[in-house]
Amino acid sequence: MTTEIGVLTVRGADYHPTRRLMEAAQSRGARVVAIHPYHVLPGYQQGRPVVHGLAADFGLKAVLPRQGAEIKTACLPLIAQFEQMGVCVINGLSSILIVRNKFLALQALRAADLPVPETLFAASIDGCAQARQRIAPHPAVLKPISGRQGTGLHLLQPQAGLPDDITGELEAGRGILVQEYLAPRQRQDIRVLVVGRQVAATMALTPLPGDYRANVHNGAHAAAIKIPGALEALAVTATQTLGLEIAGVDLMVAPDGKAMVVEANYSPGFRGLEAITGKDIAGLMMDYVLDRVGRVD
């Protein structure tokens, strides 16, 4: 009997993480099924929870939600449905609801006494102006509460006007984060991939000259590094604090060695990590999933 693992994705089976997870599962005698959350029907019939649109005999043992940081609200009921059906969901809905909102995630981290960047949450245009005044005369980084791959970030000087997309976030009632800017020379940016209670891989990210975004998708230089045990412990603790089992944790280290947890991603990409570290990241993830549900020979 083959262990069936579902991957919730709007990008399809050819998307790199999904394809690699499929390969890793196949090499371990398991099978990954790509599930588009808009192409299935969760609901209730004859008093029991059902999901229509899947092949009848799948019998999923686990599901990995990987819709990404910009997950739409319509995707959420399917995650809860699988949980209610007794399927092992990695990561679960309660954790996703927190980390999909960057400020809620910061609140959870600080409640656990973990270090985070100095941040103000603005729910209105007037509130944003007040937040920027409290950071002046320094530049401010403005972030939407949800985003991926460095999208929606803006570095603004104190007197600069608001970009249209930030105004749109505020007018839509979603709010934004306002953070004091640290130049690349004043910080080290580190991405840590945590699987279970272990650090699977780490890389340092250096923004392109003239840029400030430490993100591979924006052209930042990535290099495999070994980080101190204290930073590994910080990343693992942040993952557990947020209720995640698999996560990409972004750390920022100041010149004095002080580290902060910037954010966490519940569905981290790992193409760059596999390329620069040579590690089988997909295999590590699949081993964890199969161990969680019990391997079937």
Buried (B, 14 or more C-beta within 10 A) or exposed (E): EEBBBBBBBBBEBEBEBBBBBBBBBEEBEBBBBBBBBEEBEBEEEEEEBBBEEBEEEBEBBBBBBBBBBBBEEEBBBBBBBBBBBEBBBBBBBEBBBBBBBBBBBBBBBBEEEBBBBEBBBBEEBEBBEEBBEEBEEEBBBBBBBBBBBBBBBBBBEEEEEBEEBBBEBBEEEEBBBBBBBBEBEEBBBBBBBBBBEEBBBBBBBBBEEEBBBBBBEBEBEBEBBEBEEEBBEBBBBBBBBBBBBBBBBBBBBEEEEEBBBBBBBBBBBBEBBBBBBEBBBBBBBBBBBBEBBEEEE
